[in-house]
Amino acid sequence: MAIQKDGPNGAYIGKVGSVYGYVLNGQNIIRGKRKPSTKKPTPAMLLNRAKMKVASDFATMLVPCFRYGYRELAPKGSRVGAVQLAQSHIFKECLEIDGKGKPYVNPEKVRVFRGSLNPPKDCSVWQEDDSLHFKWSYEPTRGSQTYRINIVIYDIDHECRFHVAEEDVHKEEYSMLCTLSAYKKGPLHVYMGVVDVYTEELSDSVYVGFVE
């Protein structure tokens, strides 16, 4: 079933008979049903498929975080959703190739939050027993009395912890129990960002580092 838009001469979205209609980059597209390719994929095609899978798998692990962290870029009613925007960011900006020619996500390039507020500076993290300790700096600005720190911690290909509005940003230090450290399979990658709990505005995230 297709949906007609803007009257009888407008674009339609969906399937009508053997053709499909959709909008791509502002253009109305009509095409026939795609047929499976019988050609052997090229090395470039195989690499691109591998990149897409890596980006998709990584985004899937962080879906709750990306839905929250990209909401300023994808407000309700947007054509492209928050998770899709995050996945595109990972695919285009965060993938690198290892010594064996395999793609992987570089955690330092990932932005788990996106927004217009100033992010924290000079961030650091370290572990003592089952606790993580954070330090950062933040210059007070008008209205920033309602700013709090968001924290994301994950073990790649394993599990994620997402902590919203954990501490007043102007305290510039915080400690928290991290149960993930007890059964992690690799280093824990840590990000921080700022949220205004009054307006719900965000900052871009900062990659703080990792703890072994």
Legacy VTK file of the C-alpha trace (Angstrom):
# vtk DataFile Version 3.0
C-alpha trace
ASCII
DATASET POLYDATA
POINTS 212 float
0.000 0.000 0.000
1.222 3.510 -0.867
0.354 6.881 0.652
-0.454 9.733 -1.760
0.823 13.166 -0.714
-0.042 16.665 -1.969
-2.945 15.715 -4.223
-3.164 13.510 -7.338
0.030 14.942 -8.845
2.069 14.659 -5.685
4.559 12.065 -4.579
3.526 8.724 -3.142
5.367 6.608 -0.609
5.084 2.827 -0.667
4.270 0.147 -3.234
1.749 0.400 -6.076
1.624 -2.670 -8.279
5.203 -3.509 -9.248
6.749 -0.105 -8.447
7.863 1.632 -5.266
7.760 5.315 -4.394
9.828 7.183 -1.804
11.584 10.495 -1.150
15.389 10.629 -1.248
17.258 13.868 -0.492
14.137 15.861 -1.277
13.537 14.130 -4.616
10.501 11.971 -5.421
11.743 8.559 -6.546
9.814 5.806 -8.355
11.551 2.506 -9.078
10.795 -1.080 -9.901
11.397 -4.018 -7.589
15.086 -4.689 -7.088
16.374 -8.023 -8.321
19.045 -9.998 -6.469
22.473 -9.373 -7.968
24.190 -12.358 -9.585
27.572 -10.612 -9.725
30.349 -11.546 -7.320
30.831 -8.711 -4.791
34.044 -6.731 -5.138
36.482 -6.292 -2.221
35.222 -2.716 -1.840
31.625 -3.954 -1.617
32.548 -6.577 0.970
34.409 -3.982 3.048
31.446 -1.621 2.885
29.117 -4.404 4.061
31.473 -5.190 6.933
31.558 -1.490 7.898
27.768 -1.306 7.882
27.522 -4.373 10.135
30.104 -3.032 12.598
28.362 0.356 12.782
24.944 -1.288 13.187
26.121 -3.688 15.916
27.776 -0.859 17.847
24.710 1.388 17.579
22.445 -1.461 18.721
24.387 -1.788 21.983
23.889 1.942 22.680
20.305 2.391 21.417
18.879 3.846 24.688
21.799 6.257 24.935
21.509 7.409 21.301
17.749 7.917 21.561
18.468 10.278 24.431
21.715 11.784 23.197
20.624 12.631 19.627
17.157 13.913 20.394
18.105 17.547 19.666
19.162 16.531 16.149
16.088 14.329 15.592
13.055 15.890 17.292
9.680 14.187 17.113
8.435 13.999 13.529
11.894 14.041 11.928
12.340 12.027 8.750
15.488 10.411 10.168
15.460 9.115 13.747
18.012 9.622 16.508
19.458 6.097 16.318
19.800 6.324 12.526
21.667 9.632 12.873
23.999 8.090 15.437
24.614 5.064 13.223
25.422 7.365 10.288
27.880 9.282 12.495
29.590 6.026 13.485
29.751 4.777 9.886
31.104 8.036 8.433
33.337 9.338 11.223
34.289 6.604 13.699
35.307 3.523 11.710
38.931 2.557 11.159
40.654 -0.464 9.602
42.887 -2.742 11.681
46.068 -4.519 10.558
44.029 -7.410 9.162
41.862 -5.157 7.024
38.839 -5.433 9.324
36.764 -2.380 10.286
36.305 -1.428 13.931
34.873 1.486 15.904
37.395 3.930 17.358
35.807 4.871 20.714
37.666 8.199 20.870
35.747 9.478 17.828
32.260 8.497 18.996
29.884 11.187 20.219
27.195 9.552 22.345
25.482 12.901 23.022
24.968 15.838 20.665
23.878 19.307 21.680
24.601 23.021 21.897
25.743 23.379 25.532
29.429 23.678 26.340
30.878 20.262 27.250
33.045 19.651 30.327
36.798 20.126 29.957
39.946 18.424 31.263
38.013 15.245 32.065
39.664 12.260 33.719
38.564 8.916 35.138
40.216 6.243 37.232
39.149 3.090 39.028
39.594 2.063 42.656
38.144 -1.359 43.508
34.575 -1.326 42.129
34.267 2.455 41.981
35.009 4.966 39.234
36.195 8.452 40.086
35.754 11.436 37.781
37.224 14.926 37.615
36.580 17.731 35.136
36.389 21.501 34.887
33.470 23.740 33.924
33.213 27.511 33.796
29.967 28.855 35.300
27.694 30.658 32.840
24.308 32.292 33.121
21.658 29.646 33.777
24.164 26.859 34.369
23.033 26.250 37.941
20.721 23.550 36.531
23.501 21.763 34.608
24.262 18.156 35.525
26.714 15.516 34.315
25.690 12.546 32.133
27.936 9.487 32.048
28.154 6.562 29.619
30.316 3.507 30.316
30.567 0.490 28.023
32.600 -2.571 27.239
32.655 -2.927 23.428
30.571 -5.897 22.192
29.407 -6.569 25.732
27.319 -4.141 27.795
26.624 -0.475 28.500
25.759 1.653 31.547
24.025 5.003 31.058
23.718 7.443 33.982
21.619 10.612 33.526
22.147 13.829 35.540
24.442 12.191 38.079
26.065 15.303 39.597
26.066 19.101 39.557
28.551 20.050 36.816
30.124 22.770 39.003
31.239 20.307 41.685
33.849 19.075 39.176
34.286 15.660 40.772
32.190 12.575 41.313
32.533 8.943 42.407
30.212 6.067 41.642
29.976 2.313 42.080
30.392 0.546 38.738
29.132 -3.049 38.810
30.165 -3.542 35.171
33.810 -3.518 36.228
33.319 -6.826 38.047
32.595 -8.842 34.894
33.816 -6.741 31.980
35.405 -8.549 29.028
37.662 -5.684 28.022
38.473 -2.060 28.889
35.600 0.178 29.934
35.245 3.232 27.697
33.902 6.323 29.426
32.126 9.457 28.140
30.768 12.536 29.866
28.391 15.274 28.786
26.249 18.039 30.220
22.453 18.219 30.467
20.345 21.162 31.579
17.709 19.444 33.691
15.428 22.478 33.302
15.461 22.883 29.489
16.666 19.309 28.700
19.369 20.728 26.408
22.559 18.684 25.985
26.204 19.195 25.152
28.290 17.067 22.837
29.886 14.199 24.713
33.560 14.071 25.642
35.573 10.851 25.477
37.130 10.709 28.924
39.254 7.589 28.359
39.190 3.957 29.405
39.879 1.909 32.487
41.317 -1.588 32.329
LINES 1 213
212 0 1 2 3 4 5 6 7 8 9 10 11 12 13 14 15 16 17 18 19 20 21 22 23 24 25 26 27 28 29 30 31 32 33 34 35 36 37 38 39 40 41 42 43 44 45 46 47 48 49 50 51 52 53 54 55 56 57 58 59 60 61 62 63 64 65 66 67 68 69 70 71 72 73 74 75 76 77 78 79 80 81 82 83 84 85 86 87 88 89 90 91 92 93 94 95 96 97 98 99 100 101 102 103 104 105 106 107 108 109 110 111 112 113 114 115 116 117 118 119 120 121 122 123 124 125 126 127 128 129 130 131 132 133 134 135 136 137 138 139 140 141 142 143 144 145 146 147 148 149 150 151 152 153 154 155 156 157 158 159 160 161 162 163 164 165 166 167 168 169 170 171 172 173 174 175 176 177 178 179 180 181 182 183 184 185 186 187 188 189 190 191 192 193 194 195 196 197 198 199 200 201 202 203 204 205 206 207 208 209 210 211
